[in-house]
Amino acid sequence: MDIETGHRKRIALIAHDARKDELVNWVTEHRDTLLRHELLATGTTGRLVEEALQTPVHKLLSGPLGGDLQIGALIAEGQVDVLIFFWDPLAAQPHDPDIKALLRVGVLYNIPTASNEATANLILTGLLAVMDG
């Protein structure tokens, strides 16, 4: 993946139910930075992020209804630059094959991917360094 200096990034946001509050807290904490980019998200997560940031978020379907697959397809089409996916490692998900496919395509297309707050912070810090460089 080429990250161009000064280029607005397309950041996909996904969170499982048990991690939605954590993602909303994270996006609120990083509001100023995230507002400089295009945000897209799966259904409910997108609505929560939109409400928290008071900014439009491109909302796709809910994850279990195909939203994870939609984001995976956008990654394959070069339409996503960063994936922030706070998934729940302790709960079985009925759409687990879709989740694995999303993570697989993220690796295949070399998309920076965070599955927790620590990694999301590193990605955002790196993104800022590249954009300001």
Secondary structure per residue as TSV (DSSP state, phi and psi in degrees):
chain	resnum	aa	ss	phi	psi
A	1	M	-	360.0	131.5
A	2	D	-	-94.8	125.6
A	3	I	-	-105.6	112.3
A	4	E	-	-85.9	138.9
A	5	T	T	-63.0	135.3
A	6	G	T	76.0	7.7
A	7	H	-	-94.5	131.9
A	8	R	-	-66.2	129.7
A	9	K	-	-98.0	153.9
A	10	R	E	-103.4	113.0
A	11	I	E	-110.8	120.3
A	12	A	E	-91.8	133.4
A	13	L	E	-121.4	127.4
A	14	I	E	-139.7	142.7
A	15	A	E	-148.3	133.2
A	16	H	-	-69.2	161.0
A	17	D	G	-50.3	-45.7
A	18	A	G	-70.2	-10.8
A	19	R	G	-118.3	3.0
A	20	K	H	-61.5	-43.7
A	21	D	H	-61.3	-39.8
A	22	E	H	-62.7	-42.6
A	23	L	H	-67.2	-42.3
A	24	V	H	-61.1	-41.7
A	25	N	H	-62.8	-40.7
A	26	W	H	-65.4	-46.2
A	27	V	H	-66.3	-34.4
A	28	T	H	-65.2	-42.2
A	29	E	H	-63.6	-31.6
A	30	H	T	-110.0	25.9
A	31	R	H	-50.3	-52.6
A	32	D	H	-58.2	-41.7
A	33	T	H	-70.1	-46.1
A	34	L	H	-65.1	-31.7
A	35	L	T	-67.3	-13.3
A	36	R	T	-82.7	-1.4
A	37	H	S	-128.1	169.7
A	38	E	E	-89.6	127.2
A	39	L	E	-109.3	136.7
A	40	L	E	-135.4	153.6
A	41	A	E	-158.5	162.4
A	42	T	-	-72.9	162.5
A	43	G	H	-35.0	-80.9
A	44	T	H	-64.4	-40.2
A	45	T	H	-58.4	-44.1
A	46	G	H	-60.5	-42.1
A	47	R	H	-63.4	-43.8
A	48	L	H	-65.2	-41.3
A	49	V	H	-66.6	-42.3
A	50	E	H	-58.9	-44.5
A	51	E	H	-65.9	-42.0
A	52	A	H	-67.5	-39.3
A	53	L	H	-94.9	-11.0
A	54	Q	T	54.3	46.8
A	55	T	S	-146.7	151.3
A	56	P	-	-65.1	140.2
A	57	V	-	-126.5	132.3
A	58	H	E	-72.2	109.1
A	59	K	E	-97.4	131.4
A	60	L	-	-102.8	-168.3
A	61	L	-	-68.0	161.8
A	62	S	-	-60.3	149.1
A	63	G	G	-50.7	-53.1
A	64	P	G	-64.3	-18.6
A	65	L	G	-97.8	8.5
A	66	G	T	117.7	-0.8
A	67	G	H	-62.7	-37.9
A	68	D	H	-61.9	-41.7
A	69	L	H	-66.5	-37.2
A	70	Q	H	-62.1	-44.1
A	71	I	H	-66.3	-39.0
A	72	G	H	-58.6	-42.1
A	73	A	H	-64.8	-39.7
A	74	L	H	-64.8	-37.0
A	75	I	H	-61.3	-47.0
A	76	A	H	-62.4	-29.5
A	77	E	T	-86.9	2.3
A	78	G	T	76.3	22.9
A	79	Q	-	-101.7	5.6
A	80	V	-	-133.0	132.1
A	81	D	S	-100.8	-30.5
A	82	V	E	-142.4	139.5
A	83	L	E	-118.3	119.3
A	84	I	E	-110.7	109.4
A	85	F	E	-130.1	95.6
A	86	F	E	-83.9	91.5
A	87	W	-	-98.2	158.4
A	88	D	-	-96.1	108.0
A	89	P	T	-74.8	-9.8
A	90	L	T	-101.9	-4.5
A	91	A	S	-122.4	133.4
A	92	A	-	-71.6	138.2
A	93	Q	-	-112.1	136.2
A	94	P	T	-64.1	-22.7
A	95	H	T	-106.0	33.0
A	96	D	H	-53.5	-39.5
A	97	P	H	-60.9	-34.8
A	98	D	H	-67.1	-39.0
A	99	I	H	-64.1	-45.8
A	100	K	H	-63.4	-38.6
A	101	A	H	-64.3	-41.2
A	102	L	H	-62.2	-48.0
A	103	L	H	-63.9	-38.2
A	104	R	H	-62.6	-45.5
A	105	V	H	-68.9	-32.6
A	106	G	H	-61.8	-41.9
A	107	V	H	-69.0	-44.8
A	108	L	H	-57.1	-42.0
A	109	Y	T	-96.4	11.3
A	110	N	T	58.3	44.7
A	111	I	-	-90.7	127.6
A	112	P	-	-56.9	127.5
A	113	T	E	-131.0	130.7
A	114	A	E	-117.6	135.2
A	115	S	S	-114.4	3.4
A	116	N	S	-152.5	171.0
A	117	E	H	-62.9	-39.8
A	118	A	H	-60.5	-45.7
A	119	T	H	-71.6	-37.4
A	120	A	H	-60.7	-40.6
A	121	N	H	-62.3	-43.1
A	122	L	H	-63.0	-43.2
A	123	I	H	-63.0	-45.7
A	124	L	H	-64.9	-39.8
A	125	T	H	-63.2	-43.9
A	126	G	H	-64.6	-38.3
A	127	L	H	-63.2	-42.0
A	128	L	H	-63.1	-42.6
A	129	A	H	-61.9	-41.8
A	130	V	H	-68.9	-42.4
A	131	M	H	-68.7	-35.7
A	132	D	H	-86.1	-12.1
A	133	G	-	-77.0	360.0
